[in-house]
Amino acid sequence: MDFNVSVEELQTRFTNLKKKYAQLQREKFSLDISRGKPCAEQLDIAMPLLTTINGYEFDKPDYRNYGFMDGIPELKKVFADVFQVSPDNVFLGGCSSLNLMYDVLSKAWCFGVLGGTPWCKLPKVKFICPVPGYDRHFSILEQFGIEMISVPMKDDGPDMDLIEDLVANDIYVKGIFCVPRFSNPTGIVFSDEVVRRLATMKTAAVDFRIFWDNAYCVHALYPDAPALANIFTIPDAVVDRVYMFASTSKITFSSGGTCCMVTSDKNYASLKKMFSIQTINFDKINQLEHALFLKDASNVAAIMEKHAQILRPKFEAVLSVFEQGFAGNKYVSWTKPKGGYFITLTVMNGTAKKVVEMCKRVGLTLTDAGATHPLHIDDLDSTIRIAPSYATLEDIIQACKVLVTVVDFAICEQLLS
């Protein structure tokens, strides 16, 4: 909708939009697209995993018993093949990479990094947070009382000029959380240059750490989706700087997958020692099932193409409705990701909260406005995260049409005020 019209025409449009919204309120509409959950069809792809150990000969080693605290070699090899790293640097955890991130940060907080001062004993601790970003990262930092420094995302990743200045001049800037491929929620892939600068930049804090949440590493929707540079092979990289995390939560089962961390020899040895006090071992039977089902990087790619065939039409439907519904609308823009689980809709400044609340009143649940920023504060009040994966194609189309109506309503109201 083109809003470059007279006040009288704008008022007429607003009257019509109020009627459309009133009709939506009368309809029995109920849909939640607030989280990036796999749909049932995607989860069905992994059902053969549950039978992989039928008839398996548990001999030596016997994974039904204690041991292998940092994971079984068979699954380490699979993750190493996917990420092109050494299996010796792959630490296997439980079913949640978020849990593993929380644990690693907790250990830095309580015990320090490689013999350094525990972060809890410092006057302050700061983390860089690319925005818009992943709400659960921000929640972890908020719980520890860590100061979050928002850095805007550009088309090729976070603003590196700003980041390099921050880390070089403040010893209390201890880390950064980021999703480097198909970033949550924009779908941006960090460029090779951004990855290089993150790996090699000068930092005032010797214990500065990158929490490299590679959640969507294999989650491409199209064959031409941009690849991500291997941060562990960057020339002149600070080798101890990176903790990379990944999981199978959106490859196999969201509630019963497995996860890993990839890091340097020194980090690995230090963290393994601390984890060995925390637990005897994680679920090795689950790890074995995953190793037998996933097999290698080539087979993982084949599995993910099946996921892409389910997800592509949903993402394309969102983009199609937006392109038609927002044609000529200078106040609205959206991302067009080649992978991942989200699309970011940017609406007129000062209207995102209103849009989310109005959608909720007609039965459409979106991620809370502000969730994509630290402390839920989006200064521009303009970012809305769209998660198309879980709903049916028909529901996604209906939801986006509702969203277009509500966004136009909010814009009209704001312009008239």
N, C-alpha and C positions, 0 to 999 in steps of 0.2 A: 504494500500500500504506500502510495506517494503522499507524504504529509506536507508537501510544499503547496498548500492550498490556502484559500481565504479562511478567515475565522468562521464565517457562516457555514462553509462547506465542512469544516472540521467539526463544528457543532452538530451538523446533520449526521456525519459519520459516527460521532460519539453516541448519539441517540440510537442509531442502528446497532452499534456494538453493545449497548446496554441491553437491548432486546435479545440479541444473540446470547449474551451471557446469562440472562434470566432464563432462557430456554435450556442452556446447559445445566443450570441449577435444578431444573425440573426433571432432567434425564437421570437415569440410574447408571452412572458412569463410575467405575472403580478400577484404578490401575496404579501400580507403584513402579516407577522407573527411577528410583532414587539410588539404587546400588547396582554395581556391575556384576550381576550373578549370571552364571551359565544357565541356559534353559535345559529342560529335561532331555531334549534331543541331543544336546551336547554331552550331557552326563551319560547318556546311553552308549556313547561311543566307547567309553571305558569299561563297560560291564564285563567284557572278557578278562579284564585284570583279576577279577575275583576268583577265577578258576585256574590261574597260571600255576599255582603251586599244588594242584591236584596231582598226586602221584610223585611229587618232588622227593628225591632221596636226600634227606638231611643226614649227611655223614660228617665230613670234616671240611670246614667247620660246621657246627650245628647251630644255626642261627636262632633256634628255639630257646637257646640258653643265654646266659649273660655274656657280655663282651662286645667288642667292636663299638666302643662308646662314640667314636666319631663317624660311624657308618660303615656299611659293607662295601667291599671293593667293586662288586658288580654294578651298583648304582653310581658310585663315584665315577666309574668309567663312562657311564652314559652321560652324566652331567659334564664331564671333562670333554667329551666328544662334541656336545652341543656348544660349549663355550670356548673350545679350543684352548684349554688350559691343562696343566698337569693334574692327574687324579690325586697326587699328593697334596694339592692345595685345596681340595674339595672337602668341606666339612658338612656332614649330613645331620639334619636336625629332625624335628617332629613333623607335624602336618602343616605348620604355619611359618612362613618366612617373616611375617610381622612379629611373631613371638621371638624368633631368633634375633631380629633387629633390636627388640626391646631388651633381650638378655645381654647383647653385646654392649649396648649403651649403658645398661645397669652396671656392668662390670667396669667400664671406664669411670662411671660415676663413683662407685664404691672403692675401687682398687687402683685406678689409674690405667694408663696405657703404656705397656712395655717399661714398667718401673717408674713412670712419671707420677706426679702428684695426683691423687684422686680428685676428680672434678668437683666432688662435693665439698672439698676443703678449699676451693678457690673462692675469691670474692664474688665472682660471677662467671657464668658460662653462656656463650652465645652460639647460635647455629644460623647458618644461611638457609633461607627457605624460598626457593623459586615459586613464584605465584603467577597464575593460579596453580595450586598443587594438591597433593593428596592429604585429605583431612586427618587420616589416622597417623601420619607422620607428625602433624602438628599437635595431635592429642598426646602423643608420647612426650614430646618436648615440653608441652604445657604442664604435664603431670610432674615432671622433674623441676619445674620452675626455671627452665632454660629460656633465655631471651631469644626471641625469634626475629631475625632481620629479613624482611621481605625484599626479594630481588625480582624484578620483572622478567618474564619469559619473552624471548624474541622468537623469530621464526626458526632459528637454528639452535635454540637452547637458552639457558639463562644469560643475562647480561654479564659477560665475562670481564669487561672493563671495571664494572662496579665490584664484582666479586674479588678480582685481583687486588683492588685497592683495599677492600675490607680485610682480607686475610693477611696482607703484607704489613698492616699497620696496627693490628689489634691482637694481642697475645691471647685474649679471652675468646676469640672466635675459634671454636674447637672442631667445627664440622659443618657438613651440608647433607641434607637429605634430598635425593633426586630420583626421578624415574626417567632414565635416559632414552629409552625406546618406546614410542607411543605413549608419551607422558600422560599421566592422569592429572587433569582431565582434558588436555588440549590435543593429545595425539601427536605432539611434536617429537621428532627424533633429533637427538643432539648431533650436530655436525662433527666431522672428524677434527676440525680445528677447535671446537669447544671441548671435546674429549681430551685433546692434546694439552690445552691450556689448563684444564682441571688437574691433569696428571702431573704437570711439570711446574705449576706456579709456585712462587716463593711465598711461604707462610711464616708469620711471626711465631705461631705455636708449632713446636716440633711434633706434638701429638694431635695435629689436625687430621681428621678422618673424613673420608667420603663414604657415606652410606648409599651405595650404588644399588638401588632397588630395581633390579632388572626384571620386574614382574611380567612384562609383555615381550620378552626377548624373542619368542618364536610365534608371536600372535599377529602375524601379517594377514591382511585381508586380500591383498593383491600380490601377484608375483613381482611387480616392480616396486614394492614397498622399500623405502630406503633402509639400508643396513646400518648397524651401529659398529663403530670402531671398537676393537678389542683394547680396553683400557690397560690391560696387563702387558701389552706388547709395545706400548708407546715408547719411543726412544727417549732416554733421559728422564723417565718417569720416576717419581718418588715411590719406590716399590711397596713400602709399608703403609701407604696412604689409604688404600682402598679396601673396603669390605663390600663385596658384591653378594647380593641376596637374590634368590629365585625360588620358585616353588612350582608344583604341578597342580595348584588349586584350580587353574582354568585349563588344564590339560587332561586331568583325570577326574577326581572328585574334589569338590570345594571343601568338604568337611573331612575328607579322608585321604588327602594327598600326602606328599612329602616335600621337604624343602632342603636347601643347601646354602652354604656360604662359601665363597671363594676368596682367599686372601693370601698374603705373603707368608713365607716360611716362619718368620719371627712372630707375626700376629697369630698364626695357626698354633704354634707351640704354646704361646702364652694363653690363648683362649682355651685350647684343649685341656690344659692343666686346670683351669678354673671350672670348665664344664664337667670335668671328671669328678669334682667334688659335689657338683649339683645333681648329677645323674650317673647311673651305671651304664645305661645305654638308652637310645630312643627305640622306636618300634621297628625292629629289624625285619620282621615278617612282612610288614607293609613295604619296607624298602626293597625286599626281595621280589615281592609281587610287582612293584613298579619297574624294577630292573628287567624282569622277564617280559613285561608288557611293552615297555618303551624301546628296549633293545639298543638303539643307537640314534645318532642325530638324524640319519636318513629316515628312519621309521617315525621319529618324532615329527619331522616335517610332513610326512604323509598323514599322520593323525591330525596335525593342525590344519591341513588343507580341508579335511572333513569339517572341522569347526568353521573354517572360513566360508564354506559353502552354505552353512546355516546362518552365519552372521552378516555376510555381504548384503543380502537383500534387505535386511533390517536397517543397516546403516544407509544404504542407498535410498530407502524409503524416507528416512528422516531428512536427508539432503534434498530430495525431490519436493517434499512438502514445504520445506523452508524456502527453496528457490522459487516456488510458485507463490507461497503465501507472503513472503517478504520482498517480492520483486519491487524495486524502486524505493525501498525503505532505507533511508540513509542512516537510521538510528540503530540498525541491527546488523550483526555479522555473525559468522559461525565458522568453525574449523571443519576441514575435510580430511580427516585422518586416513592413512593407508593401513592402519592396524590398531590394535588395542581394544579398549572396551567403551570409550567415551567420545562424545562430541561436545564441544563447548559452545554455548550460545551466549553472545554478548549483546545485551539489550541497552536501551537508553539509560544513561547514568541516572541513578536515583530510583530505578523502577524494579530491580531484580527481586527484592523482598516482597514487594506488592504482587508481582507476577506469581511467585511461588505460593503466597498465601491465597490469592484468588484461585489458582489452580487447585489447591487443596480443598477449597470450599465447593468445588464442583466434582471432586472425587479423583483428581489427578495428583499423585504424590511425587514431588521432585526432591532432589537433594536440597537441604536447607540453603538458602542464599547466604553467602559468607563462609560456608564450610570449606571452600577452596582456598581460604586465606587463614593465616595464623589468628587465633583467638576469635575466629568467625567474624573478623572485621574486614569486609571488602570496602575500602574507602570510596570506591566509585559506585558501589551497589549496582553492579552491571553484569556479573558472571553467573551463569546458570549451567549446571552440568547435566547432560543428557546421557542416560544409560540404556541403550536399545536392546541389549542382549537377551534379557529374560522374557519379555513380553512376546506375544505372537505378532506376526507381521501386521495383521489387521488391527490389533490394539495399538501398535506403534503408530500407524497411520492416523488413527482416530485421536490418539494422544497429542500428536504433533499439530493436528488441525485445531484442537482445543487450545494448545499453547500459542499458536499464531493469533487466534482471536483474543486471548487474554493479553498478550504482548501489545497488540494494536490498541486494546482498551486502555492499558496503562500509559502508553505513549500519548494517546488522545487526551486523556485526563490531565497528564502533566503539562502538555502544551497549552491547554485551555486555562490551566491554573496560573 
